[in-house]
């Protein structure tokens, strides 16, 4: 014999499923709204991950070079390198010899024969240097303050590469990357709030359309959970279906974008690979988000508009 609570739960689920089918057009409208919001949310998450990858790639190319005098000894160079390595923002330090600096210069100016000819006519005047990679370009000033010390300047042949116009360019890139990281997080939060508001309003409309039926149920002594339960079941079904459809839509968008070759607008290859690598996590997260948004919105809406606790 079935437990009374199990029977009650079974009835609630069946009622929710029946109401879903009975109000199929309202269900389709609700699923469409949830699909739209979940699709936008998923696109925002993938786009944010893609942009973060682009920012990481960009910032990884930012470096600061400390140019050394020819008179600097190996011991002095190693000590300077060790001191720089102790700065918490320093990711790596590469020693570039005079010969390597000349080779790099020639490669950078391979299409400029006049410059190459001028360089070949004189001795190698390019200095050796320590090329510093950092974790956060927004904190380069710490390194600048260190190399500007009098005893460190005595080892340098000229100012570091983090000065003048290059300093302004690096600072601009750092500020821009920081802004876009924060903007990505804010946009995701905004879309989540919009999703909740849309679903909440959908449930309110559903309650309004069934107000007579719900009033009769209350008069007949139905428990608050028995009245509220079917709404939660319905919106849970909305959430699951909307999540599946939204994932299919985004997958299709990647296929279309790849065929149209719009990689200049977005790193489609990274986005598609990110989506594929995290597919099961995305499926679980989308379904979970759909269920939570639907169920919570339904519970809050029924409590507010039906005065059910």
C-alpha positions in Angstrom: 0.0 0.0 0.0 1.3 3.4 -1.0 2.2 5.9 1.6 -0.2 8.8 2.0 2.5 11.4 1.4 3.6 9.6 -1.7 0.1 9.4 -3.1 -0.3 13.2 -2.4 3.0 13.9 -4.2 1.9 11.7 -7.1 -1.4 13.6 -7.4 0.4 16.9 -7.4 2.8 15.8 -10.2 -0.1 14.4 -12.2 -2.1 17.6 -11.7 0.9 19.7 -12.8 1.4 17.6 -15.9 -2.4 17.7 -16.8 -2.4 21.5 -16.3 0.7 21.7 -18.5 -1.1 19.9 -21.3 -4.5 21.6 -20.7 -2.8 25.1 -21.0 -0.4 24.1 -23.8 -0.4 27.5 -25.5 0.4 29.3 -22.2 3.0 26.7 -21.6 4.6 27.2 -25.0 4.6 31.0 -24.3 6.3 30.5 -20.9 8.8 28.0 -22.4 9.6 30.5 -25.2 10.3 33.3 -22.6 12.4 31.0 -20.5 14.3 29.7 -23.6 15.0 33.3 -24.7 16.4 34.3 -21.3 18.4 31.1 -20.8 19.8 31.4 -24.3 20.8 34.9 -23.7 22.3 33.9 -20.3 24.2 31.0 -21.9 25.5 33.2 -24.8 26.6 35.8 -22.2 28.5 33.2 -20.2 30.3 31.7 -23.2 31.0 35.1 -24.6 32.4 36.2 -21.3 34.7 33.1 -21.2 35.8 33.8 -24.7 36.5 37.4 -24.1 38.4 36.5 -20.9 40.5 34.2 -22.9 41.3 36.9 -25.4 42.1 39.3 -22.6 44.4 36.7 -21.0 46.1 36.2 -24.4 46.5 39.9 -24.8 47.9 40.5 -21.3 50.3 37.6 -21.7 52.0 39.6 -24.4 52.6 42.6 -22.2 56.2 42.7 -20.8 58.6 45.1 -19.3 62.3 45.1 -20.4 65.0 46.4 -18.1 68.0 47.3 -20.4 71.4 46.6 -18.9 74.7 48.3 -19.3 77.5 46.3 -21.0 79.5 46.7 -17.8 77.0 44.8 -15.7 78.6 41.6 -14.4 76.9 38.2 -14.3 76.7 38.4 -10.5 74.9 41.8 -10.6 72.5 40.5 -13.3 71.7 37.4 -11.3 71.1 39.4 -8.2 68.9 41.9 -10.0 66.9 39.0 -11.5 66.4 37.4 -8.1 65.3 40.7 -6.6 62.8 41.2 -9.4 61.5 37.6 -9.0 60.6 38.4 -5.4 58.0 41.0 -6.5 54.7 39.2 -6.3 53.4 40.4 -9.6 56.3 39.0 -11.6 55.4 35.8 -13.5 58.7 35.1 -15.3 62.0 36.8 -16.2 63.9 36.0 -19.4 67.5 37.2 -20.0 67.9 38.5 -23.5 71.6 38.8 -24.6 72.9 41.5 -26.9 73.1 38.9 -29.8 69.5 37.8 -29.2 68.4 41.4 -29.1 70.0 42.0 -32.5 68.5 38.9 -34.0 65.0 39.9 -32.7 65.5 43.4 -34.1 66.4 42.1 -37.5 63.4 39.8 -37.5 61.1 42.7 -36.5 62.4 44.8 -39.4 62.7 42.1 -42.0 60.6 44.2 -44.4 62.7 47.3 -43.9 66.0 46.8 -45.9 67.2 50.4 -45.2 67.1 49.8 -41.4 68.8 46.4 -41.8 71.5 47.9 -43.9 72.2 50.6 -41.4 72.4 48.1 -38.5 74.8 45.9 -40.5 77.2 48.8 -41.0 77.8 49.4 -37.2 78.7 47.3 -34.2 75.9 45.8 -32.1 74.8 48.7 -29.9 71.7 47.0 -28.6 71.8 46.3 -24.8 71.2 43.1 -23.1 68.0 43.1 -21.1 65.7 41.3 -18.6 62.3 40.8 -20.1 59.7 40.6 -17.3 56.2 39.0 -17.7 53.6 39.9 -15.2 50.3 38.4 -13.8 48.4 41.7 -13.7 49.3 44.6 -16.0 47.3 46.9 -13.7 50.1 46.5 -11.1 53.1 47.3 -13.2 53.9 50.4 -11.2 55.3 48.2 -8.4 58.0 47.0 -10.8 58.5 50.6 -12.1 59.1 51.8 -8.6 61.7 49.1 -8.0 63.8 49.7 -11.1 63.6 53.5 -10.6 65.7 53.1 -7.4 69.1 54.8 -7.7 71.1 51.7 -7.2 69.1 49.8 -9.8 69.3 52.7 -12.3 73.0 52.5 -12.1 72.8 49.1 -13.8 70.6 50.3 -16.6 71.7 51.7 -20.0 68.4 53.5 -20.5 64.8 53.7 -19.2 62.7 50.6 -19.0 60.3 49.8 -21.8 57.5 50.7 -19.3 57.9 54.5 -20.0 56.7 57.2 -22.3 54.1 56.3 -25.0 54.5 52.5 -24.4 53.6 53.1 -20.7 50.5 54.9 -21.8 49.6 52.2 -24.2 50.1 49.4 -21.6 48.1 51.4 -19.0 45.2 51.9 -21.5 45.2 48.1 -22.3 45.2 47.2 -18.6 42.3 49.6 -17.8 40.3 48.3 -20.8 40.8 44.6 -19.8 39.8 45.3 -16.2 36.7 47.2 -17.4 35.6 44.4 -19.8 36.1 41.7 -17.1 33.8 43.6 -14.7 31.3 44.4 -17.5 31.1 40.7 -18.4 30.2 39.8 -14.8 27.7 42.6 -14.5 26.0 41.6 -17.8 25.5 38.0 -16.5 24.0 39.3 -13.3 21.6 41.6 -15.2 20.5 38.7 -17.4 19.8 36.5 -14.4 17.7 39.3 -12.8 15.8 39.8 -16.1 15.1 36.0 -16.3 13.7 35.9 -12.8 11.4 38.9 -13.5 10.1 37.4 -16.7 9.3 34.0 -15.2 7.8 35.7 -12.1 5.5 37.7 -14.4 4.6 34.6 -16.4 3.5 32.7 -13.2 1.4 35.7 -12.2 -0.4 35.6 -15.5 -1.0 31.9 -15.0 -2.4 32.4 -11.5 -4.7 35.2 -12.8 -6.1 32.9 -15.6 -6.9 30.1 -13.1 -8.0 32.3 -10.2 -11.6 30.9 -10.1 -10.4 27.3 -10.1 -7.9 28.1 -7.3 -10.5 29.9 -5.2 -12.8 26.8 -5.4 -9.9 24.6 -4.3 -9.2 26.8 -1.3 -12.9 26.7 -0.3 -12.9 22.9 -0.5 -10.1 22.9 2.0 -7.1 22.0 -0.2 -3.8 22.4 1.6 -1.5 25.3 0.5 1.1 22.9 -0.8 -1.6 20.9 -2.8 -2.6 24.2 -4.5 1.0 25.5 -4.9 2.6 22.2 -5.9 1.2 21.8 -9.4 2.5 25.3 -10.3 6.0 24.3 -9.1 5.7 21.1 -11.2 4.6 23.0 -14.3 7.4 25.6 -14.0 9.9 22.9 -13.4 8.8 21.3 -16.7 9.1 24.7 -18.3 12.6 25.0 -17.0 13.8 21.6 -18.2 12.3 22.1 -21.7 13.6 25.6 -22.0 17.1 24.5 -20.9 17.2 21.8 -23.6 16.0 24.1 -26.3 18.4 26.9 -25.3 21.4 24.5 -25.5 20.2 23.3 -28.9 19.9 26.9 -30.1 23.3 27.9 -29.0 24.8 24.8 -30.5 23.1 25.7 -33.8 24.3 29.2 -33.6 27.9 27.9 -33.3 27.4 25.7 -36.4 26.0 28.7 -38.4 28.7 31.1 -37.2 31.4 28.5 -38.2 29.9 28.1 -41.7 29.7 31.9 -42.1 33.3 32.4 -40.9 32.5 35.3 -38.5 35.6 34.6 -36.3 36.6 38.2 -36.7 33.7 39.2 -34.4 34.2 36.5 -31.9 36.7 33.7 -31.4 34.3 31.1 -32.7 36.8 28.2 -32.4 37.5 28.9 -28.8 33.8 29.4 -28.0 32.8 26.1 -29.7 35.6 24.2 -28.0 34.7 25.8 -24.7 31.1 24.8 -25.2 32.0 21.2 -26.2 34.5 20.7 -23.3 32.0 21.9 -20.7 28.9 20.4 -22.4 27.7 18.2 -19.6 28.4 21.0 -17.0 26.4 23.4 -19.2 23.5 20.9 -19.6 23.3 20.4 -15.8 23.8 24.1 -15.1 21.1 25.1 -17.6 18.6 22.6 -16.5 19.4 23.4 -12.9 19.0 27.2 -13.6 15.7 26.5 -15.4 14.3 24.4 -12.6 15.4 26.8 -9.9 14.2 30.0 -11.7 10.9 28.3 -12.5 10.3 26.7 -9.1 11.4 29.6 -7.0 9.5 32.1 -9.1 6.4 29.9 -8.8 6.7 29.5 -5.1 7.2 33.2 -4.5 4.4 34.2 -6.9 1.8 31.8 -5.4 2.7 33.0 -1.9 2.3 36.6 -3.0 -0.8 36.3 -5.2 -2.6 33.4 -3.5 -1.5 34.4 0.0 -0.2 30.8 0.5 2.7 30.1 2.9 
